[in-house]
Amino acid sequence: MIIYHPLTDVYHSINRGLILFNHFSKIEMDRYSIYDYFLLFPQDLRKTSLPNGFREFKKIKFQNKYNLIKNRKNTFKRLKEIQNITINSLIMYGIVDANDFKDKGILTVKNNSNFNQSSSETDEKVIELINKYFNNITLRELKERTKLTEYRYEHS
């Protein structure tokens, strides 16, 4: 029996990356990883600590019983491996600047033209939350609120 999940699909990850690059020309790698996670699992926004003004985003998508995540941190670590392959592919295609990534850990889009990536209504809501809230807080606070990765020893 063949089982498919977008978590392990590099092409699905590239598509999510292009959706993010339609809205951002420069992203830190850690932020990219968290944003990509929420594009893949928007239902996990329910487990994220958001201020009162952003509570509506917790109702974006209900959990699918077949897409249940038992261990978020473990899933996030698995996703990072796929994201590294994705970023290397985007560097190879000339979409992401290799020097900025290597030197600063920042993903900079070389060609700022739209990538014509179709995104769902759910993706647009996640992007809206990213624009309105996640981009306005520090990386440490983002990690603290999402609880996907270690944040206690960050100095930002």
N, C-alpha and C positions, 0 to 999 in steps of 0.2 A: 504494500500500500504506500502510495506517495503522499506525503504531507507537505503542504506549502504554507509558509508564513512569511509575510513581508519583512519580518525582522531579519531574516537571513538572505534576503534578495538584494543583491548589490544594485540592480537596475531600479528597483523601487527606492532604494536609498539615494541614488543619483537624482531621481525625480523629486524627492523631498528636498534634496539640496538645491536643486534648481528653483523650486518654489521659494525657498528661503532667499536665494540670491536674486530673485525678482524684486524682493522688498528691501534687501540690505546689500550694500556694496562692500561692507567690511564687517566681519564678525570674529570675535575671539573664538578659538577652538573649543574651549569649555562651554561657552554660551551656545555655540553651534550644536554641540552634542546634546545639551538639554533641550534646545528648541526642536531638534530633530526627533528626540524621544517623544515630545508632546504632539508632534505631527503624526507620529506613528501610533501613539496611545493617548488620544485626547481624553479618553475616559479617566485617565489617571490624574487629570487636573482636580478631580474630587478630593484626592489625597494631598493636595498642595495647600499650604497655608497662604490664603489671599486676604487682603484687606476687605472691609465691608463693601466698598464701592465696586469691587470686582467679583463678588459672589456669583453673579449671573453666569460667569464663565465656567463655574463648576458643574453646570447643567448642560454642557455642550453635547455630550453624547453618553448614552447609557451603556453600561458594561454589557458586552456580549458574553454569554456564558461559555462560549467556545474560545473566547479570546482572553480568558482570565489569567492575570499575571500573579503568580504566587510570591515571587521574590523580586521586587522592583530593582534593587541594587544589583542583583545578579544579572537580570535582564539588561540593565543599563550597561554593565561591563561587556556583555556579549555584543550589544549594539555598537559599542566603541570600536570593536575589531572590524565590523562591517564599515563603519564610518571612516576608518583609516584607509581601507581599500577604496572607498568612494572618493575621498579627498585626493588620494594619489591618482585616481582615474581622471578627476577633474583637472588636476595639474597637468597630466599627460595631454588632455584635450585642449589645454591652453585657456581654460576658463578661470582657473585660480592661479594667482601669482605664486610661484614656487619660492622666490626669495623671501617674501614677507612671511610665508608659512614657516620656512626653515629658520629664519632669524628671530621672528617675534611671536610665532604661534598664532598669527592672525591670518584669517582667510580673506583675501582681497580679490574681488572680481576684476579681471583684466578688461573684459569687454562689457560695458554697462548696458548693452542692448537687452531688451526683454527676451526671455527664453521661450515664450509662448507655451508655458506649462499650464495646463488646465488644473485648477485646484477646486476641490469640493467646497461646499458651504462650511463644513466643519473645519477644513484647513484655513479658510478665511477668518473664522472666529478665533482660531488659535493664533494666527498672525496678528489679528487685532489685539489680543491680549498681550502678545509679545511687544507690539508697538506701544501700547498704552501703559503697560506696567513693567514687564520684565526688562526692557531696555533702559528704564529710568532708575533701576536699583543696581547696587554694586554686585559684582560676581559672587562675593562671599554671601551676601544676603540672598541672592538667587539660589545658591546651593543650599543655604539654610532652609529656605522656604520649600524647596522641592524635595529635599532629603534624599536625593539620588546619589550624591557623592559626598565625600568628607569635606567639611568646611571649617572645622574648628581651628586649624592651623594656617589658614589663609591670612594674608595681611592686607587685603584690599578694603 
